[in-house]
Amino acid sequence: MDSALIPEGVKRAPLWKFLLSIAVVSVVLLWGVFAMLLCWIKGLNQTNMNNAYGFALWIWADLAVIALGGGAFFTGFLRYVVGKDLLKNIINYAVLIGFICYSSALLILAIDIGQPLRGWFIFWHANVHSMLTEVAFCLSVYFAVLTVEYIPLILENRQLNKVPFLHNLAHNMHEIMAVFAATGAFLSFFHQGSLGGVAGVLFGRPFGYREGVLIWPWTFFLFTWSAAAAGPSFTIFVTRLTEIITGKTLVKQNVIDLLAKISGWMLLTYIIAKIGDTLYWAFVTAPSKGMALGQFYTQNPGSVYGYWILFAEVVVCGVLPALILITKRGRSNRKMLFTAVTLAAIGVCLNRWVMVLQVLAIPMLPFQSWNMYFPSWQEIATTVLPVAYGVILIMISYRYLPVFPQERELNPVD
Amino acid sequence: MIPFNFEWIWDMGHMVFHGGLWYALAIIGMGMTYCVIKAAVDTAKGKGGQHH
């Protein structure tokens, strides 16, 4: 029935199967929407946030999806600015994933601010001394860039592309895409960095505090670097997942290999910088603020924030995937590659968790104890909501848009 | 956001923050305007309608 909308020369699942899959995911989506409405109608008392946790699960989710969505800006930068032409075969999917990640971040923020009707205040009455203002500016403008990058793909739908004006519009947008991609890279550099800067300037919380250059703490640069490293890994992870679900090869191995190699070297250089930063912070910065390293990682209930979390972030999800991704042998083995990109994505999420939640958990005064937090079901449901939305958007885009330029060649229809 | 807001001050913070914002918005706005106008002109000339 919808065959006229499906790209030429590719095979898709029967419509009933597609609609049934959408319906199943929609149940999760509706659960999230219900929780979202509760938060909007009844207020933030639906959450387990309190005076100790003004930032909680939502802000972690925000930082995590923004880092994972970094694949869009960095792949775009490599494709259009550096000139890695091979990446044209995966850039559409990177943009789609970035679009989902950033729209999810904005949706979560719309719930988190409590009064979405006043969301525009941050633009209109901007506090120019706040890193979060910079984040709000760059985040929303970069989302506009991602929308501009996603539009040509929509216009390339088999039926839309028959309309001369839309065909010409898509063609013209492709022609100047380098301008948009460069703008996106500029915006991403600053908002990824400023999200790290928020923790780095907290001089009253030595776990997050870092020294730096001028007004920028080291966390500013580490956050941008880690997003550029882990973002492409996440793009590969979702691509491989899509291939497993569809049972097809959608992108040639040499394309994946190039992106994985770049991601690996970015990850390796990042993790070396991260280790250097951690050592300096542990032995110089934190002691200068009256804190010993052990105070950050011991005597918390259930060892939730034990040394294991530092080891997991730096070694298991940092050094290990970086070493796999920089070697030809590691990249050419499908299972090892999938493990590496999964670990890299988990690593960046773990880093964001630590820099948001652990910062707030650690007692700052001798009479205080650890502040522990567990999210309410409404917080969990609204955090799962963007995942369901993302799955649905990927399903629709994959079915009706030419997301993978190499799909037809790799999967010829008899 | 604009100099007409009551809290606006012509200091470095406002100029850098809002300068950056308007600079990025201007690039996106002008880029899209160019694409739309060129698409309209191309269509009027009879281009398009076929895959390239």
Interface residues (C-beta under 8 A of the other chain):
Chain A: F123 W124 H125 A126 V128 H129 T133 E134 F137 C138 V141 A144 V145 V148 N161 K162 V163 P164 F165 L166 H167 N168 L169 H171 N172 M173 I176 V179 F180 T183 F186 L187 F190
Chain B: M1 N5 E7 D11 G13 H14 V16 F17 H18 G20 L21 A24 L25 I27 I28 G31 M32 Y34 C35 V36 K38 A39 A40 D42 T43 G46 K47 G48 G49 Q50 H51 H52
